């Protein structure tokens, strides 16, 4: 298992009806994360294997609700290209989560796919995903999507792996909208 040490509730930050800023604070104060990004965003990467077979994962990205020092010293951020993607009044901070559980009895085509993407903690947002994600595939997605300028500055030094997990889409999902995980990532 790849988990978070200590006696922590992994449901911190997932409470329905709770303001996102409170959820983010609960995750940070409870130290229920693996990485804290330069802007304060929190990353969780939890995996369960049995005999080298992936059983489930939870990969989450929780952007910091506000970059605190931006309010008092915005020029530091505005002049540094690395921050261009993560600050500004028009940016909506939306948590994302990739879940995979091959053996969940709730798995039903289109309604609860074994591998799915949840946006914004909506309780029934389960966008089918073609396969589980490796840590490198997940972090590559986060870096390219949310830290694009910083990623472009260092992309030659970032090595992404090929996707090692098999496809998990139900037939019905392959004929609908879904999020495709490439099997050969450059």
N, C-alpha and C positions, 0 to 999 in steps of 0.2 A: 504494500500500500504506500502511496505517496499521499500524505495527509498533513495536517497542521498539528504540531505537538501541543501537549497540554490538554486541559479539560475545557474545550471551547465548543460553543454551539456554532455549527456551520450554517445555521439558519439566521444568524445575525445579518441584518441587511436585507432579508427577504420578507419581512413583515408586511402584509397587505395593509394599506391605509396609513402607513407611517411615512412622514415626509422623507424624501430622499436624503436630505442633509443629515437627518437623525440616523438613518440606516448606515450611511457612510461613516459617521462618527462611531457608531456601535462596532463596526468592523475594525476601524483603526484602533480604538481604545481597547477592544478585546483581542487585538493582534491576530485576527483571523484572516491572514493574508500571507502570501509568500514573497511578493515584491511590492515595493512602493516606488512608483515612477517619479521622475524629477518634478512633476507638477503636483504630486500627492496622490495620483490615481493608485488604486489598490488592485492587485492581481492575485487570483486564487487559481491553483492548478492541482486538483486532486484526482488521483487515479487508483483503481483497484484492479489487481491482476490475480489470476489463479493459474498456476502452471504455465506461466508466460503468455496467457491469453487475457486480453483486456476484457473485464466484466463491466466496468463503468468508469465514467469520468465526469468531473464538474470543472469547467474552466470559466472563470468570471473576470470581468473587467469593470471596476467601479470608479469612474472618473470623480475627482474631487469636485464637490459642488461649486466651490469658488476657490480661485487661487488667491489666498489671503493677501499676500504682499502686493498683488497687482493693484488692489484698491488704493494703496498708499504710495506705491512707487512704480507706476505703470510703464515709465520709460525704459526701465531695465528689461522688461518683457518685450516691448514694442521694438526695441533696437536689436534684440538678439533673435536671429533667424530660427534658432532651435525651438522657441516658444510660439512661433507664428500660428501653429495649428491648434493650440490649446487654450488661448486666451481670447477675450473679446465678448462684448455684450450679446452678440447674436448666437453664441455657441450654446446648444442645449446639452446638458450633461446627462447622458442616458446609459445606465448600466446594461451590460450585455452578458449573456451566459450561454455557453455551449454545454449541453448535458448529453450524456450517453449512458444507457442502461439496457443492454441486450436482453436481460431476463426479467424486466419489469412486467408484471401481469397487466399493467395499464396500457401497454403498447397496443395501439390501434392505428391502422393506416390513416394518415392525414390529421388525425385528432391528437394522437400522442405517439409520435415516431420514436423509435429507439434512440436515434441521434437527432437532436433538435436545437435550435437557436431561440433564445428568449430575449426580447428587447424590452427594456424599461420595466422589468418586473411585472408585466401584465400577466395575470394568473393563467390565462388560456392562450398566450402567445407561444406557440410551438411550431416554428418554421422548420420543416424537415431539412435535415442536413445529410448529404450523401454518405458520410462516413464519420467515425470518431476522428478527433484531431490529435496529432502529436503535440508535445510542448513547443517544438520549433515552428510547426505550422500555425499554432495558436498565436505565439508571440510575433511571428512574421505578419500575421493578419493585424494584430494590435499596432505594431510599429508602422506598417505601411498605411493603415487606415487613420490612425489618430495622432501619429507623430511623423507625418510624411516628410516634412522638411528636414527634421533631424535624421530620419531614416536615409534620405537621399544623400546627406553629407557622409554617411558611414556605410552605405549599402555594400560596398566592395569588401568590407571587413566582416559583414554578417553572413554567416553560412547557414542556409536553410536546408533541411533534409527532405528527402522524398517521403511521401505519406505512407506509413507502414500498415495502416489498418484497412481491412476490407470494407467495401461498400455495404451499407445497411438499409438502403431505401426499399420500401415496399413498392410493388409494381404500380400501385395507384399514385404514389408520390412522384414517381418518375415522369408521370404525365400531368403533373401540376407544378406549381411554383415550389422551388426548393433551393437551398444554398448548396452549391457544389464545392466539395473539397478536392482540389487537384491532387492527382496521385504522383505527379512529378513536379515538384516545386523547384524553381531555379535558385 
